[in-house]
Amino acid sequence: MATVSDRYEHYFHSYTHAQYDLLLMLARYLVINAGKIDAEGGLLFDPVHMTDFKPMPDGIVGCPPAIIPPLAHGPLAGIAALPGEDWREYCNRAFGIDILPPDPFCLWLQSPLWRRTEPSAKEAGLRIAYVLDCGVPCDYIEIAMGQAPTDYDRSGFLWDKLALPAGPLGSGIRTPIRDWPEWIGAPTLNARRAAITLDADNLRQRLIESGVARTEDIGGLNEAEIAALEHTTGPLPQSYRQVLSLIGRRAGRLVDDRELQIYADQLGEVNRMGRESRAEWEEEGGDPMPDDSIFIGARYGMSPWFILPEPSTYRPREDSPVYLFDTDTGKVSQVSISVWGWVEGLIRDAETFIAEDIPEKNARRGYQPELPPLVDLDKDRRTTWLMMAGALLVGAAIYVIYRLTT
């Protein structure tokens, strides 16, 4: 297993020998019965349903509902429940998994994000087998989103661990699950992070030396203000907290704050619009996004950037990738491996504008005793749409004239 665990960062799940055997039993059951389970409606992917899911573990064998979470298949797989156990007690005793709050193994197995990326019971079974050998991948949320890869559908070790019978059954299900992007292991990720030179120690100096901002143009939030912001966004990763503490209020001509909304006083509206767009695209089949995504900026209030929150149940997240949510297509793409890489990109753009003598617009310069009011995003959007509509009308008129004259 050195070829896998040496190339990837994992968080190891603690379980007893008995729990190991029971998890393997559940994994085999899900893989072998995947066709039947999927035909009956598939799996229910939402950890919160386990807290009040009915029937209880000791009654599910007699009346199994059509769609249930992966862990609720335990009694159907022959892992008997004790009389009176609820689902939290059952999962804790049998598998060492705490579903309230959901631990990483629980999310790795049945996060709502899997509904669009890997919903099959076969895939859930392989995820269990993967943890038993390697642990939970450190970027399990990114993998569930479809924004980071694993190799558990390519290497044969997981199928061997399940010890499935040979013959038609084994050969019929031992097939690749999906075409993941090229696998990026821990050394590659760490090398990309190391290539980012910006950090909390040199951000201010970089802004001043590049001419993006003067000393008095740079202002951040204090700890109380960041804590107040977290009440609305959720826990922030350490890197983004540092960015807010340094430039959360203003940073000279880093951005035109009518075009790009990245400052603290703009984040409330940015997050509101980001959540609304996410809900709309969820119904339209857009790319999966965590419900607790934190939107950290937008262009005219559209196509926002977002990061992943600080997990409250596991190892702290010191940093986060930055993703772009295209509100025109519903697609999600990673734009930076780190919050610092994202800020560095903003600085490079500002430096380019300065080098090309492009006049600054709507910069935040000088001391301001209070945060400025949120810019009129609706007005800017209306202006943009009117310009686009005017261009379309002009194009249509030219086309009509062309057809009439030819």
Helices and strands as residue ranges (DSSP letters): H 2-5, E 10-11, H 17-32, H 34-39, G 47-50, G 57-59, G 70-73, G 75-77, H 87-95, H 104-110, H 114-117, H 121-134, E 136-137, H 140-145, H 157-162, H 168-173, H 186-194, H 203-209, G 215-217, E 218-219, H 223-233, H 238-247, E 250-251, E 260-261, H 264-284, E 294-299, E 302-307, E 322-325, E 332-336, H 339-355, H 377-405
